[in-house]
Amino acid sequence: MKGYHDIGGEPAGPIPREEHDMMLWEKRVEAILLLLSQKGILRVDENRRGLESVGAEVYHGAGYAQRRIQSISSNLVLKGIVSIEELAARVADIEQRKDVLP
């Protein structure tokens, strides 16, 4: 059975080829993923499984970096490195900040 993330061979129109600068938070997501990989905490196959299991709504509605941080978060919870409660508390702290990151 074909997953919602498997769009190979589907009509999708032309692929946009214009470059864009990554926002600071997107660069941080990539840095986190690189560090977790280098430390042996998160493997490529685990990240891919995480990306492919976020659900169709998130997969198609979120951007690339948003899906990646969701995958990272889910994997860290599954491995017991961080709890859902710790993650929720940290997100709540960030949401209350008055300063906005670029």
Residue pairs with C-beta under 8 A, 6 or more apart in sequence:
3 52
4 56
4 59
4 60
5 51
5 52
5 59
22 30
22 65
23 101
23 102
24 101
24 102
25 65
25 101
26 64
26 65
29 65
29 68
29 69
29 72
30 65
30 68
32 69
32 72
33 42
33 47
33 68
33 72
36 42
36 72
37 43
37 44
37 47
41 76
41 79
41 81
42 72
42 75
42 76
46 75
47 68
47 71
47 72
47 75
50 70
50 71
50 72
50 74
50 75
51 59
51 67
51 68
51 71
52 59
53 74
54 62
54 67
54 70
54 71
54 74
58 66
58 67
58 70
59 67
62 70
73 82
73 87
76 82
76 87
77 83
77 84
77 87
